[in-house]
Amino acid sequence: RLVVVSVGSAVLWLAEFWYQYNVYEPGNFIGAWVRSNSLTGATLISLALLLSGLFKWVPRWARHYRWRRNIGVAGFVFITLHVAGVLHYVFHWRVLEILYSWQPFENPLIFGLLGYTIILAMALTSSEWTVRKLRKWWKFIHRFIYLAEVGIIFHILLLGDDILESPPGYLLYGVGGAAVLGQVYWWMRVSAQRKFRNAGFWVGLGTILLALFLWLLAARLNALSG
């Protein structure tokens, strides 16, 4: 399982890097490195989230949950390589320069930093040992993936430019969109079964309202700047 995920993730990255280096911006190694790691990591994390919904659709597949976890960890590895690439090639390890502005729509790295911090916490608590030790707190921590998802989405949308209007972007749109739709569906279905009194309902509602607020705010700021 680990070997299959590792090889599959490496093949996806190679395809992403080839496209970035040979088609999107020929000869630009730094840009290809940063973008390919970002797109690969985001696509793998979206795939892991999509599998969560599929396991609920087909409960007998849930026994393969370790595939989802391994894919999620692989996504984290590539996101980490993306972060390291940005720090090295763009900021030359002057870490504090990342916070050149605390306004996230002026500095989309704030959204990325939020998402990465949460994904890091999840990666560090992804082992069977931490699941046993944290017990109910493990599920609480991993619910923050929805907040991380919002951060990643806005980070990519604000920095993605026309790279999202290309095959790697379409792949991310497809996998990520399916994952989001699946999450919303199961959020509504489970919440309805529990008469909207479960903690997951309020977490989901808060996440959706936050995403809508940020979307409207981004549209408003874009209109003012235009």
Secondary structure as the mmCIF struct_conf table of DSSP 4:
data_model
#
loop_
_struct_conf.conf_type_id
_struct_conf.id
_struct_conf.beg_label_comp_id
_struct_conf.beg_label_asym_id
_struct_conf.beg_label_seq_id
_struct_conf.end_label_comp_id
_struct_conf.end_label_asym_id
_struct_conf.end_label_seq_id
HELX_RH_AL_P HELX_RH_AL_P1 LEU A 2 TYR A 19
HELX_RH_PI_P HELX_RH_PI_P1 GLN A 20 TYR A 24
BEND BEND1 GLU A 25 GLU A 25
TURN_TY1_P TURN_TY1_P1 PRO A 26 GLY A 27
HELX_RH_AL_P HELX_RH_AL_P2 PHE A 29 TRP A 57
BEND BEND2 VAL A 58 VAL A 58
HELX_RH_3T_P HELX_RH_3T_P1 PRO A 59 HIS A 64
HELX_RH_AL_P HELX_RH_AL_P3 TYR A 65 GLY A 85
HELX_RH_PI_P HELX_RH_PI_P2 VAL A 86 VAL A 90
BEND BEND3 PHE A 91 PHE A 91
TURN_TY1_P TURN_TY1_P2 HIS A 92 TRP A 93
HELX_RH_3T_P HELX_RH_3T_P2 VAL A 95 LEU A 99
BEND BEND4 TYR A 100 TYR A 100
BEND BEND5 TRP A 102 TRP A 102
TURN_TY1_P TURN_TY1_P3 PRO A 104 GLU A 106
TURN_TY1_P TURN_TY1_P4 PRO A 108 PRO A 108
HELX_RH_AL_P HELX_RH_AL_P4 LEU A 109 LEU A 124
TURN_TY1_P TURN_TY1_P5 THR A 125 THR A 125
BEND BEND6 SER A 127 SER A 127
HELX_RH_AL_P HELX_RH_AL_P5 GLU A 128 LEU A 134
TURN_TY1_P TURN_TY1_P6 ARG A 135 ARG A 135
HELX_RH_AL_P HELX_RH_AL_P6 LYS A 136 HIS A 142
TURN_TY1_P TURN_TY1_P7 ARG A 143 PHE A 144
HELX_RH_AL_P HELX_RH_AL_P7 ILE A 145 LEU A 159
HELX_RH_3T_P HELX_RH_3T_P3 ASP A 161 LEU A 164
BEND BEND7 GLU A 165 SER A 166
HELX_RH_AL_P HELX_RH_AL_P8 PRO A 167 GLN A 193
TURN_TY1_P TURN_TY1_P8 ARG A 194 PHE A 196
BEND BEND8 ASN A 198 ASN A 198
HELX_RH_AL_P HELX_RH_AL_P9 ALA A 199 SER A 225
#
